Amino acid sequence: DPDPQVMFARPRTVYKNGAPVVERGRLVAAPVGDTHVVEPEYDRAIEGEVGEYMEKYLGLPLAQFRIGESELCECGRGNRMIRHACRRPADPPPAPVGERP
C-alpha cells in the first residue's frame, strides 16, 4: 500500500540491527537493546513542591519514584545505558507577571 499510515500500521517484515524481528506480520524475536538516557537540567527547588503534591494526592513520597541506573536498565531490558547530552540548556524561568525580563 502506498499510504505510509497503512504501510507501517501492520508491517510484514521488520529488522533491527540486521536481524529479523517481524516476519509475515508476526513477532519472531524481541532483541534486547540499549537504554538511552537524557538528564536535562532543572531547578531542584521544584522537588519540594512536587513532593508535597505527591504526598497530598498520591500518599507517596517523591523518593518512592526515584530509580537507580541498574533498575532503569532492567525495566528497559537494556544491555547498557547510553547517556546523551541535552541539545540546549534549561530555559530560564518566566518573568513574573507585570515585569519585563
Secondary structure, 3 states (H helix, E strand, C coil): CCCHHHHHHCCCEEEECCEEEEECCEECCCCCCCEEEECCCCCCCHHHHHHHHHHHHHCCCHHHHCCCHHHHHHHCCCCCEEEECCCCCCCCCCCCCCCCC
